[in-house]
Amino acid sequence: MDTTFRPIRHGLSLCLTMLAALVMPPSGQAQGNPLEAKVKAAYLFHLAKFVEWPNLPANELRLCIVGSDSVGEMMGQLANRQLRDRPLKIEVGTLADPTQCQVLYIGQGDKRLPELIRRVRGQGVLTVSDVDDFARQGGIVGFYSEAGKIKLEINPATARGANLKISAKLLELARTVQ
């Protein structure tokens, strides 16, 4: 067995397991919960480590957040940290051009979901959301709650359509949908 990726696989498994183990509030209380926002922000940060982009800019990795002030606030604390050997740039709020983002998080508070998905389709943007059935609606990674824990749902076909390669190990840890 190839041991080259064993430390990466172990690190990813450990990180995602620890995050998934956090008990979340009932969904009615989720929007304003700081713990849930921290978990989602951690997922966003770590997801980017397990995705390959076709044309990743050399100067920065841009993570954009719309529709979720709490996740945006948590991600703001990670700005300028190194991710994939690039400084992480966080943009929160209205976006002039979402196709300039490598990761686009669309929170439940944003009503432009269909428009945003349409605009970034095929543009090499990893779309992530906590909107119900997001991955089934044309997004790539969706957060969902099960037994009080946040889990991942990934649509591999949509990722391929965006020219993104998602790590097989990440796919093993997520529920895949079409």
N, C-alpha and C positions, 0 to 999 in steps of 0.2 A: 504494500500500500504506500502511496506517495505521501510522505510526511511534510512536504513543503507547505501545505496549507493548514496543517493541524493546529498551529497556534492561532491562526486567524479564525478557524472554525470554532475552536474552543472559546476564544474571546467573544465571538459573535453569540454563540450559544449562551455563555454565561451572562453577557450583557442583556440579551433579550429575555432570558429566563428571569433575571432579577427584576427587570421592568415589568414583565407580565405577572410576576408574583405580587405586585402591589395591589392592594385591595382598593377598588374604585367605588365611588358612591353610586346610588341608583341613578339611572340616566336623567331623571328630572333635575338632579342637583349637579350634573356633570359640568355644565357650561362655565360656572363660576368657581370651580374647585381648583385651587392652586396645585394640589398634588397631581391631578389629572393633566393640567397644563405642563407640569414638569416632565411627566412621563412622555407626553406627546412630543415635547421639545427634544427630549433625549432620543426618542425614536427617530425624529427627523435628522438629528445630527448623525446618528450612527447608520441610518439607512444609506446615506450618501457614500459611506465607505464600501458598500457592497453593490454598487451600480457602476457600470462603465458607460461613459458618454462617447459619442462618435467624435465630437469636436469640443473637448473641454478646454475653455480658455486657460492660458498659462498664468494669467495675472490674479485670478480669484475664482471662487466658487460662490455663485449667487443663490441664496435661498430666500424666496419671497413668500410672504404670509399675508393673506387677505381673509377677512371675516372672523378673526380671532385675536382680540387684543391680549388675552391671557397667554396664549402660546407665543405670540409675537414678543411679549414682554420677557418671557423666559428665554426665548432664542436670542434676544438682544444681549443677554449676558454672555453669550458665546461668540459675539461678533469679533472678528479679527483673529480668532483661534485658527490654527492650521487644520485643514481638512483636505486630504488627498494632495498634500504638499502645496497647498494654496491657502491664502487667507480667506476665511469665511466672511462674506458680506451678507448682511441681513437687511432685507427691505420689508417694511411692514406698512400695510395700508393700500391705497389706490395705486395701481400699476399702470404706467403708460404703455408698456410693451411686455406682457408676460412671457413672450418667447425669448427674452433675454435672461430668464431665470433658468438655472439648472434644476432646481427643486421648487415646486410651487405647492404650498399648502393652502387649501381652500377650507376655511372653517365653516361651521354651520350657519354663522351669521351672515355669510355672503350669498346674496340672491342671484349672482351672475354665474352660477355653476355651469349650466349648459353652454353659455357663451365662452367662458374661460376654457373649458375642455375643447370646444371647437377651435378656438384660436391657437392653442398649443399642440393640437393633434399633429403628430408626425414631425415635431420640431425639436426633438431631443430634450424634452422637459419631463422630469419625473413628477407626476401629479400625485398628491397625497391629500386625503381628507378624512374627516370624521363624520361626513354625511352618510346616512344609512345607504347601504348598497352602492357606495361610490365606485368600487372596482367593477361592478356589474353595469354601471351607467356610463362607462367609457373612461373612468379614471384608472390609474395604475395601482396605487396602494391605498387601501382603505383601513381605517381603524374601526374596530367593532368591540363591543363589550360582551364578554361571556363569563358567567359565574363571577362577576365583579372585577374582572381583569380586562385590560386593553390588549387586544390581539390584532394581528395583521391579516389582511385579505389582499392577495395580489392577482392581477390580471396579466399573465405572461404575454398573451397575444397583443394586448394594448401596448405593453412595454416594447415588444418587438416592432410594432408599428411606429413607435417613437424612436426607433434605432437605439434603444437602450438594452444593455445586457445586465440582467440581474443575476447575482451569484446563486448558484445551485443550492448552496447551504442556506441562504436566506429563504429561498423557495421552499426548502424542506421544513422550515420553522413556521411558515405561513399557510393559511388556507388559500388554495388557488381556485380561481373562478374564470369563467369564460364570458 
